Amino acid sequence: MAARGLRNPARGVTTAQAIGRSLRTYHAPGRAARLDGFHRRFLTPGELAFDIGAHVGDRAASFRRLGARVVAVEPQPRLARLLRLLYGRDAGMARVAALVGAAPGEAVLRLNTANPTVATASPDFIAAADGAPGWEGQRWDAEITLPVTTLDALAATHGRPALIKLDVEGYEAAALAGLSFAPRTLSFEFTTIQRGVAFACLDRLSGLGYRAFNACLGESMAFAHPAPLDAAGMAAWIAGLPAAANSGDVYACAEPARITPAAPPS
């Protein structure tokens, strides 16, 4: 979730306090209706969605309210525990406590105690944040070795999804390297401190056959373009964003009407 307004945490903030802040932010009154209205164009009841980097479960909860089945992947132990407490009795939501990468195995997740939204398995992400405007004071002060699964492995276990939402703090290209099929819609987070990761993701998605892309900045849940762009156009738009734009989500879709703002939700 690339901090999205949660940067520069106060010194001395505990992980529990930081998670509480995320709960208040991402489960704020009125937000559920906005999420559902946005996601309705991507999912219908009975379809399957993957929420990769589920954090406090706001997106997964939206998918469930729309009647979709969900695989919620969250590697951070305290957040995985929170998802179990919130959704453990929901048979329609499978929870996976693992990283998602290019191949099965293990990897190190670097934790940010005061800002768990930016935990990452990418050393390059941490290096890019070092000294970047708006990222002052971020400290990755703990680490944990965790199992790595792949998007293909998740699909083999749970079924092929209609939607994949991917938000893994600079590890998006690695995760897409473990995907060999094109779901109807796939979103990935990008940041202005690592535009090269976004370009690599666009290349990978083009290789999987996607030709239509749109994007939302921050948590706006509003498409930035009146009509879908091709991969080159999306890359040029990301390249031209000011650093202060910080982050957003690119949406790739096999049915361009779903990512066209004027088109009605399917």
BALOBA-1460 file (C-alpha; in Angstrom, 3 decimals):
// residues 266
<rec num="1" residu="m" x="0.000" y="0.000" z="0.000"/>
<rec num="2" residu="a" x="3.040" y="2.264" z="-0.394"/>
<rec num="3" residu="a" x="2.205" y="4.406" z="2.598"/>
<rec num="4" residu="r" x="-0.576" y="6.304" z="0.767"/>
<rec num="5" residu="g" x="-0.908" y="9.076" z="3.300"/>
<rec num="6" residu="l" x="0.602" y="6.996" z="6.099"/>
<rec num="7" residu="r" x="4.196" y="8.103" z="5.654"/>
<rec num="8" residu="n" x="6.419" y="9.697" z="8.286"/>
<rec num="9" residu="p" x="5.074" y="7.808" z="11.315"/>
<rec num="10" residu="a" x="5.786" y="9.230" z="14.737"/>
<rec num="11" residu="r" x="8.807" y="7.902" z="16.568"/>
<rec num="12" residu="g" x="7.972" y="5.255" z="19.118"/>
<rec num="13" residu="v" x="4.850" y="4.011" z="17.317"/>
<rec num="14" residu="t" x="4.318" y="0.327" z="18.045"/>
<rec num="15" residu="t" x="3.204" y="-2.189" z="15.451"/>
<rec num="16" residu="a" x="-0.127" y="-2.572" z="17.255"/>
<rec num="17" residu="q" x="-0.680" y="1.187" z="17.110"/>
<rec num="18" residu="a" x="0.281" y="1.258" z="13.434"/>
<rec num="19" residu="i" x="-2.136" y="-1.564" z="12.619"/>
<rec num="20" residu="g" x="-4.840" y="0.284" z="14.525"/>
<rec num="21" residu="r" x="-4.153" y="3.342" z="12.382"/>
<rec num="22" residu="s" x="-4.500" y="1.224" z="9.230"/>
<rec num="23" residu="l" x="-7.785" y="-0.227" z="10.456"/>
<rec num="24" residu="r" x="-9.168" y="3.270" z="11.073"/>
<rec num="25" residu="t" x="-7.947" y="4.426" z="7.659"/>
<rec num="26" residu="y" x="-8.884" y="1.517" z="5.429"/>
<rec num="27" residu="h" x="-12.102" y="0.573" z="7.241"/>
<rec num="28" residu="a" x="-13.245" y="4.181" z="7.722"/>
<rec num="29" residu="p" x="-16.998" y="4.881" z="7.607"/>
<rec num="30" residu="g" x="-18.189" y="5.283" z="4.039"/>
<rec num="31" residu="r" x="-15.144" y="3.659" z="2.482"/>
<rec num="32" residu="a" x="-16.787" y="0.249" z="2.041"/>
<rec num="33" residu="a" x="-19.466" y="1.677" z="-0.236"/>
<rec num="34" residu="r" x="-16.823" y="3.414" z="-2.370"/>
<rec num="35" residu="l" x="-14.770" y="0.235" z="-2.645"/>
<rec num="36" residu="d" x="-17.788" y="-1.838" z="-3.587"/>
<rec num="37" residu="g" x="-18.911" y="0.672" z="-6.202"/>
<rec num="38" residu="f" x="-15.478" y="0.614" z="-7.798"/>
<rec num="39" residu="h" x="-14.903" y="-3.150" z="-7.634"/>
<rec num="40" residu="r" x="-18.367" y="-4.015" z="-8.964"/>
<rec num="41" residu="r" x="-17.140" y="-3.517" z="-12.512"/>
<rec num="42" residu="f" x="-14.583" y="-6.297" z="-12.038"/>
<rec num="43" residu="l" x="-16.460" y="-9.059" z="-10.195"/>
<rec num="44" residu="t" x="-19.775" y="-10.862" z="-10.160"/>
<rec num="45" residu="p" x="-21.097" y="-13.258" z="-7.504"/>
<rec num="46" residu="g" x="-19.356" y="-16.612" z="-7.490"/>
<rec num="47" residu="e" x="-16.189" y="-15.440" z="-9.234"/>
<rec num="48" residu="l" x="-12.772" y="-15.733" z="-7.604"/>
<rec num="49" residu="a" x="-10.430" y="-12.885" z="-6.646"/>
<rec num="50" residu="f" x="-6.876" y="-12.928" z="-5.316"/>
<rec num="51" residu="d" x="-5.927" y="-10.166" z="-2.857"/>
<rec num="52" residu="i" x="-2.125" y="-10.333" z="-2.827"/>
<rec num="53" residu="g" x="-0.865" y="-8.130" z="-0.009"/>
<rec num="54" residu="a" x="-4.175" y="-8.073" z="1.841"/>
<rec num="55" residu="h" x="-2.935" y="-5.915" z="4.743"/>
<rec num="56" residu="v" x="-6.016" y="-5.248" z="6.952"/>
<rec num="57" residu="g" x="-8.427" y="-6.888" z="4.507"/>
<rec num="58" residu="d" x="-10.417" y="-3.928" z="3.213"/>
<rec num="59" residu="r" x="-10.180" y="-5.018" z="-0.439"/>
<rec num="60" residu="a" x="-10.815" y="-8.671" z="0.371"/>
<rec num="61" residu="a" x="-13.882" y="-7.664" z="2.384"/>
<rec num="62" residu="s" x="-15.169" y="-5.655" z="-0.568"/>
<rec num="63" residu="f" x="-14.742" y="-8.624" z="-2.898"/>
<rec num="64" residu="r" x="-16.703" y="-10.776" z="-0.458"/>
<rec num="65" residu="r" x="-19.532" y="-8.234" z="-0.166"/>
<rec num="66" residu="l" x="-19.859" y="-8.452" z="-3.949"/>
<rec num="67" residu="g" x="-20.307" y="-12.217" z="-3.662"/>
<rec num="68" residu="a" x="-16.882" y="-13.253" z="-4.926"/>
<rec num="69" residu="r" x="-14.736" y="-15.916" z="-3.334"/>
<rec num="70" residu="v" x="-11.386" y="-14.612" z="-2.150"/>
<rec num="71" residu="v" x="-7.843" y="-15.825" z="-1.580"/>
<rec num="72" residu="a" x="-6.266" y="-13.264" z="0.771"/>
<rec num="73" residu="v" x="-2.463" y="-13.479" z="0.901"/>
<rec num="74" residu="e" x="-0.698" y="-11.608" z="3.716"/>
<rec num="75" residu="p" x="2.767" y="-12.609" z="4.910"/>
<rec num="76" residu="q" x="3.169" y="-10.377" z="7.979"/>
<rec num="77" residu="p" x="2.417" y="-12.547" z="11.019"/>
<rec num="78" residu="r" x="0.510" y="-9.908" z="12.999"/>
<rec num="79" residu="l" x="-1.581" y="-8.928" z="10.004"/>
<rec num="80" residu="a" x="-2.205" y="-12.580" z="9.118"/>
<rec num="81" residu="r" x="-3.428" y="-13.033" z="12.695"/>
<rec num="82" residu="l" x="-5.715" y="-10.018" z="12.308"/>
<rec num="83" residu="l" x="-7.219" y="-11.433" z="9.113"/>
<rec num="84" residu="r" x="-7.843" y="-14.711" z="10.919"/>
<rec num="85" residu="l" x="-9.658" y="-12.857" z="13.709"/>
<rec num="86" residu="l" x="-11.719" y="-10.775" z="11.285"/>
<rec num="87" residu="y" x="-12.533" y="-13.385" z="8.644"/>
<rec num="88" residu="g" x="-11.600" y="-16.792" z="10.061"/>
<rec num="89" residu="r" x="-15.223" y="-17.959" z="10.081"/>
<rec num="90" residu="d" x="-15.851" y="-16.946" z="6.462"/>
<rec num="91" residu="a" x="-15.722" y="-20.091" z="4.336"/>
<rec num="92" residu="g" x="-15.593" y="-17.915" z="1.232"/>
<rec num="93" residu="m" x="-12.230" y="-16.417" z="2.119"/>
<rec num="94" residu="a" x="-9.084" y="-18.531" z="2.076"/>
<rec num="95" residu="r" x="-6.119" y="-16.984" z="3.893"/>
<rec num="96" residu="v" x="-2.503" y="-17.666" z="2.919"/>
<rec num="97" residu="a" x="0.407" y="-16.477" z="5.089"/>
<rec num="98" residu="a" x="3.204" y="-16.381" z="2.520"/>
<rec num="99" residu="l" x="5.109" y="-14.160" z="0.155"/>
<rec num="100" residu="v" x="4.301" y="-14.314" z="-3.563"/>
<rec num="101" residu="g" x="7.283" y="-14.394" z="-5.891"/>
<rec num="102" residu="a" x="8.795" y="-15.821" z="-9.053"/>
<rec num="103" residu="a" x="9.304" y="-19.363" z="-7.754"/>
<rec num="104" residu="p" x="8.478" y="-21.410" z="-4.656"/>
<rec num="105" residu="g" x="11.007" y="-21.293" z="-1.844"/>
<rec num="106" residu="e" x="11.840" y="-18.837" z="0.917"/>
<rec num="107" residu="a" x="12.631" y="-15.129" z="1.077"/>
<rec num="108" residu="v" x="13.279" y="-12.471" z="3.691"/>
<rec num="109" residu="l" x="10.498" y="-9.999" z="4.467"/>
<rec num="110" residu="r" x="11.807" y="-6.737" z="5.922"/>
<rec num="111" residu="l" x="9.423" y="-5.216" z="8.445"/>
<rec num="112" residu="n" x="8.801" y="-1.576" z="9.274"/>
<rec num="113" residu="t" x="7.570" y="-1.661" z="12.867"/>
<rec num="114" residu="a" x="6.021" y="1.803" z="12.801"/>
<rec num="115" residu="n" x="4.554" y="1.492" z="9.304"/>
<rec num="116" residu="p" x="3.627" y="-2.095" z="8.383"/>
<rec num="117" residu="t" x="2.023" y="-0.928" z="5.138"/>
<rec num="118" residu="v" x="5.520" y="-0.801" z="3.628"/>
<rec num="119" residu="a" x="6.931" y="-4.182" z="4.660"/>
<rec num="120" residu="t" x="8.819" y="-5.517" z="1.655"/>
<rec num="121" residu="a" x="10.783" y="-8.461" z="0.304"/>
<rec num="122" residu="s" x="12.641" y="-6.121" z="-2.058"/>
<rec num="123" residu="p" x="15.976" y="-4.645" z="-0.927"/>
<rec num="124" residu="d" x="15.761" y="-2.351" z="-3.956"/>
<rec num="125" residu="f" x="12.536" y="-0.856" z="-2.605"/>
<rec num="126" residu="i" x="14.267" y="0.024" z="0.666"/>
<rec num="127" residu="a" x="17.215" y="1.510" z="-1.219"/>
<rec num="128" residu="a" x="14.877" y="3.604" z="-3.383"/>
<rec num="129" residu="a" x="13.037" y="4.938" z="-0.330"/>
<rec num="130" residu="d" x="16.285" y="5.979" z="1.365"/>
<rec num="131" residu="g" x="16.472" y="9.767" z="1.104"/>
<rec num="132" residu="a" x="13.449" y="10.062" z="-1.189"/>
<rec num="133" residu="p" x="11.200" y="13.075" z="-0.499"/>
<rec num="134" residu="g" x="8.243" y="12.059" z="1.628"/>
<rec num="135" residu="w" x="9.910" y="8.864" z="2.787"/>
<rec num="136" residu="e" x="12.018" y="10.456" z="5.488"/>
<rec num="137" residu="g" x="12.177" y="8.565" z="8.758"/>
<rec num="138" residu="q" x="11.194" y="5.166" z="7.387"/>
<rec num="139" residu="r" x="13.103" y="2.353" z="9.115"/>
<rec num="140" residu="w" x="12.985" y="-1.325" z="8.233"/>
<rec num="141" residu="d" x="14.016" y="-2.536" z="11.663"/>
<rec num="142" residu="a" x="13.190" y="-6.257" z="11.660"/>
<rec num="143" residu="e" x="13.130" y="-9.153" z="9.250"/>
<rec num="144" residu="i" x="11.632" y="-12.607" z="9.002"/>
<rec num="145" residu="t" x="12.188" y="-15.521" z="6.621"/>
<rec num="146" residu="l" x="8.938" y="-16.755" z="5.100"/>
<rec num="147" residu="p" x="7.771" y="-19.280" z="2.506"/>
<rec num="148" residu="v" x="7.278" y="-18.056" z="-1.047"/>
<rec num="149" residu="t" x="4.447" y="-19.252" z="-3.266"/>
<rec num="150" residu="t" x="3.531" y="-18.178" z="-6.797"/>
<rec num="151" residu="l" x="0.412" y="-16.917" z="-8.510"/>
<rec num="152" residu="d" x="0.413" y="-20.074" z="-10.620"/>
<rec num="153" residu="a" x="0.599" y="-22.238" z="-7.489"/>
<rec num="154" residu="l" x="-2.265" y="-20.329" z="-5.871"/>
<rec num="155" residu="a" x="-4.345" y="-20.819" z="-9.017"/>
<rec num="156" residu="a" x="-3.533" y="-24.532" z="-9.069"/>
<rec num="157" residu="t" x="-4.811" y="-24.829" z="-5.500"/>
<rec num="158" residu="h" x="-7.777" y="-22.453" z="-5.489"/>
<rec num="159" residu="g" x="-8.723" y="-21.996" z="-9.145"/>
<rec num="160" residu="r" x="-8.014" y="-19.335" z="-11.731"/>
<rec num="161" residu="p" x="-9.230" y="-15.914" z="-10.586"/>
<rec num="162" residu="a" x="-11.214" y="-13.330" z="-12.509"/>
<rec num="163" residu="l" x="-9.288" y="-10.603" z="-10.677"/>
<rec num="164" residu="i" x="-5.825" y="-10.361" z="-9.136"/>
<rec num="165" residu="k" x="-5.005" y="-7.337" z="-6.970"/>
<rec num="166" residu="l" x="-1.235" y="-7.149" z="-6.403"/>
<rec num="167" residu="d" x="0.253" y="-4.806" z="-3.793"/>
<rec num="168" residu="v" x="3.599" y="-6.057" z="-2.494"/>
<rec num="169" residu="e" x="5.863" y="-3.004" z="-2.113"/>
<rec num="170" residu="g" x="8.339" y="-3.217" z="-4.936"/>
<rec num="171" residu="y" x="8.062" y="-7.001" z="-5.370"/>
<rec num="172" residu="e" x="5.342" y="-6.797" z="-8.029"/>
<rec num="173" residu="a" x="7.552" y="-7.735" z="-10.986"/>
<rec num="174" residu="a" x="8.882" y="-10.763" z="-9.103"/>
<rec num="175" residu="a" x="5.330" y="-11.862" z="-8.335"/>
<rec num="176" residu="l" x="4.272" y="-11.485" z="-11.973"/>
<rec num="177" residu="a" x="7.211" y="-13.641" z="-13.034"/>
<rec num="178" residu="g" x="5.363" y="-16.502" z="-11.333"/>
<rec num="179" residu="l" x="2.200" y="-15.996" z="-13.415"/>
<rec num="180" residu="s" x="1.712" y="-17.817" z="-16.729"/>
<rec num="181" residu="f" x="-1.932" y="-16.964" z="-17.527"/>
<rec num="182" residu="a" x="-3.941" y="-13.760" z="-17.878"/>
<rec num="183" residu="p" x="-6.917" y="-13.317" z="-15.559"/>
<rec num="184" residu="r" x="-9.643" y="-11.055" z="-16.909"/>
<rec num="185" residu="t" x="-8.375" y="-8.155" z="-14.769"/>
<rec num="186" residu="l" x="-5.125" y="-7.640" z="-12.900"/>
<rec num="187" residu="s" x="-4.016" y="-4.600" z="-10.913"/>
<rec num="188" residu="f" x="-0.560" y="-3.857" z="-9.576"/>
<rec num="189" residu="e" x="0.671" y="-1.057" z="-7.363"/>
<rec num="190" residu="f" x="3.372" y="1.294" z="-8.632"/>
<rec num="191" residu="t" x="5.434" y="3.946" z="-6.860"/>
<rec num="192" residu="t" x="7.251" y="6.976" z="-8.207"/>
<rec num="193" residu="i" x="10.387" y="5.921" z="-6.334"/>
<rec num="194" residu="q" x="10.534" y="2.696" z="-8.386"/>
<rec num="195" residu="r" x="9.113" y="3.442" z="-11.801"/>
<rec num="196" residu="g" x="11.337" y="0.762" z="-13.307"/>
<rec num="197" residu="v" x="9.336" y="-1.898" z="-11.456"/>
<rec num="198" residu="a" x="6.169" y="-0.577" z="-13.068"/>
<rec num="199" residu="f" x="7.781" y="-0.699" z="-16.508"/>
<rec num="200" residu="a" x="8.846" y="-4.316" z="-15.895"/>
<rec num="201" residu="c" x="5.286" y="-5.184" z="-14.830"/>
<rec num="202" residu="l" x="3.854" y="-3.592" z="-17.979"/>
<rec num="203" residu="d" x="6.285" y="-5.595" z="-20.113"/>
<rec num="204" residu="r" x="5.295" y="-8.808" z="-18.369"/>
<rec num="205" residu="l" x="1.579" y="-8.121" z="-18.716"/>
<rec num="206" residu="s" x="2.007" y="-7.257" z="-22.386"/>
<rec num="207" residu="g" x="3.698" y="-10.625" z="-22.804"/>
<rec num="208" residu="l" x="0.658" y="-12.278" z="-21.244"/>
<rec num="209" residu="g" x="-1.557" y="-10.630" z="-23.862"/>
<rec num="210" residu="y" x="-2.961" y="-7.516" z="-22.172"/>
<rec num="211" residu="r" x="-3.469" y="-4.526" z="-24.467"/>
<rec num="212" residu="a" x="-5.647" y="-2.188" z="-22.368"/>
<rec num="213" residu="f" x="-4.491" y="-0.351" z="-19.228"/>
<rec num="214" residu="n" x="-5.816" y="2.361" z="-16.945"/>
<rec num="215" residu="a" x="-4.668" y="3.626" z="-13.553"/>
<rec num="216" residu="c" x="-5.830" y="5.198" z="-10.307"/>
<rec num="217" residu="l" x="-3.636" y="7.484" z="-8.230"/>
<rec num="218" residu="g" x="-3.407" y="6.846" z="-4.498"/>
<rec num="219" residu="e" x="-6.670" y="5.635" z="-3.010"/>
<rec num="220" residu="s" x="-8.801" y="7.729" z="-5.383"/>
<rec num="221" residu="m" x="-10.638" y="4.759" z="-6.925"/>
<rec num="222" residu="a" x="-11.057" y="6.975" z="-9.999"/>
<rec num="223" residu="f" x="-9.478" y="6.172" z="-13.335"/>
<rec num="224" residu="a" x="-6.935" y="8.754" z="-14.471"/>
<rec num="225" residu="h" x="-7.657" y="8.309" z="-18.193"/>
<rec num="226" residu="p" x="-10.974" y="8.647" z="-20.052"/>
<rec num="227" residu="a" x="-10.104" y="5.605" z="-22.168"/>
<rec num="228" residu="p" x="-7.628" y="2.752" z="-21.736"/>
<rec num="229" residu="l" x="-4.030" y="3.228" z="-22.864"/>
<rec num="230" residu="d" x="-1.687" y="0.700" z="-24.411"/>
<rec num="231" residu="a" x="1.386" y="-0.400" z="-22.431"/>
<rec num="232" residu="a" x="3.639" y="2.222" z="-24.010"/>
<rec num="233" residu="g" x="1.168" y="4.983" z="-23.222"/>
<rec num="234" residu="m" x="0.846" y="3.837" z="-19.630"/>
<rec num="235" residu="a" x="4.623" y="3.683" z="-19.238"/>
<rec num="236" residu="a" x="4.958" y="7.213" z="-20.607"/>
<rec num="237" residu="w" x="2.287" y="8.497" z="-18.215"/>
<rec num="238" residu="i" x="4.018" y="6.910" z="-15.211"/>
<rec num="239" residu="a" x="7.369" y="8.300" z="-16.369"/>
<rec num="240" residu="g" x="5.888" y="11.795" z="-16.456"/>
<rec num="241" residu="l" x="4.290" y="11.773" z="-13.014"/>
<rec num="242" residu="p" x="5.767" y="14.099" z="-10.397"/>
<rec num="243" residu="a" x="7.457" y="12.417" z="-7.441"/>
<rec num="244" residu="a" x="4.704" y="13.792" z="-5.195"/>
<rec num="245" residu="a" x="2.179" y="11.509" z="-6.898"/>
<rec num="246" residu="n" x="3.797" y="8.798" z="-4.759"/>
<rec num="247" residu="s" x="1.807" y="5.724" z="-5.758"/>
<rec num="248" residu="g" x="-1.182" y="4.273" z="-7.517"/>
<rec num="249" residu="d" x="-2.532" y="1.145" z="-9.164"/>
<rec num="250" residu="v" x="-2.374" y="0.115" z="-12.811"/>
<rec num="251" residu="y" x="-5.275" y="-1.985" z="-14.087"/>
<rec num="252" residu="a" x="-4.822" y="-4.356" z="-17.016"/>
<rec num="253" residu="c" x="-7.970" y="-5.842" z="-18.471"/>
<rec num="254" residu="a" x="-8.887" y="-8.202" z="-21.285"/>
<rec num="255" residu="e" x="-12.249" y="-6.375" z="-21.566"/>
<rec num="256" residu="p" x="-11.423" y="-2.670" z="-22.009"/>
<rec num="257" residu="a" x="-14.937" y="-1.479" z="-21.133"/>
<rec num="258" residu="r" x="-14.337" y="-2.528" z="-17.542"/>
<rec num="259" residu="i" x="-11.545" y="0.042" z="-17.195"/>
<rec num="260" residu="t" x="-13.291" y="2.791" z="-19.178"/>
<rec num="261" residu="p" x="-14.779" y="5.341" z="-16.739"/>
<rec num="262" residu="a" x="-17.854" y="6.123" z="-18.838"/>
<rec num="263" residu="a" x="-18.709" y="2.465" z="-19.353"/>
<rec num="264" residu="p" x="-21.294" y="1.015" z="-16.957"/>
<rec num="265" residu="p" x="-20.116" y="-1.720" z="-14.585"/>
<rec num="266" residu="s" x="-20.665" y="-5.200" z="-16.011"/>
